[in-house]
C-alpha cells in the first residue's frame, strides 16, 4: 500500500517485526510509553489488527493525537464482555442473559437460579481462553469451582461472567464501519469443539445458511455495532442462532483472527478487509468493492490426539492448486496438548472451491488424510 509501517512489541523476537519499516521495542500495554513513541514518530494512524491486548492504548492514542478510529472508552467497552452486554441491552441488540459475578459462591448461586445450562467466561480475554460450559442438574459444585477458577485466572481484569448457554450454530460477521455507516462484508460459519471449551476448529465463507438466517445475523450485528458506538474501524461480531433467534456473543472493534479477516474475506468477497481497516485508521475512505475473484473458501485446523507426536505423513496431498495456504505448527517429537483454546491447535489448511460446501468437503478430507500419529 506504500505506507511506512512502525511495528511495536515488547518482545524483540516477535515474528511480525521483521516485516516492518521500523521496529520499536516497547511495552504496548503502557499508554504513556506508546504515546511517547507515537508522538516521536509523528504517526498518522494506529491499528491493533487481530488482538485485544492493547485496544485501550490504541483508543488513548486516537484521542490524544486526534487520529481516526475508536476512543479509549469505546475500546474498553469492546473488550470487556460485561460492559458490552450492558451496551447491547441499552441498544436493544439481542444477547444472552449475563451476570457479572462477585465470587465463586455468588457465581454458584446465580447458576442455581438459571433455568438451563450456563457458560463461565473471563470478562476480558479472547481465543476461547477460560470458557467452560456448566450443565444444570449435572454440574457438581466442585467441578463448577474448578471451572470458575480457570476462567478467573484467564481474565485480564480478574472478573468472571455467568451467562445463559445458547444452543446452536456459531457465526461471525465481518464489518467495516466508516463515517457512521456499518458495512457488512460477509457472514462466516464456524465449526467448534463440543463442550466445555468450544474451541474453533474451522470457518467457511460465504455462509451455507439460508438467506433469511444470514439477513437476521447481519441485522443483529449492525444493531450491536451501533450499540457500541464505534466508528472508522473493522468489527468482528460473534453470534449464535437458537430456534431462529440470533444472540450476539460479543463484538470486537478490530479485525477477526484465525485468518478470517486476513485471508478468508478477500478470497470469498474479493474485498481486501485488511487494507480497508488500515485506511480507516488513516482517515482514508476504504475500498469496499471487490478487486479480485470470489470463491467458496474454508479453513480447517489440525487437532491430532494429545500425546507425543511420533510421525507426520501424507503431507504431499496438500500440494493441490485448490490449497491456498497450509502449515503444521508441530514437528516429530513435540508434545500435542489437549485442545482447550485456539493456542492448542496443530496446524491449518485453507482451500478455495466453487462453493463453500465444496470447500468444506475438500478441507475436511485433507485434514483427515494428513496423518499426525501420537503416542
Helices and strands as residue ranges (DSSP letters): E 6-9, G 15-19, E 22-25, H 31-41, H 55-65, H 72-79, H 81-90, E 98-100, H 104-112, E 118-122, E 132-134, H 141-154, E 160-164, E 170-178, E 181-192, E 200-205, H 211-228, E 233-242, E 245-252, I 260-264, H 265-269, H 273-281, E 296-302, E 307-313, G 315-318, E 323-328, E 335-336, G 342-344, E 347-353, H 356-369, E 371-374
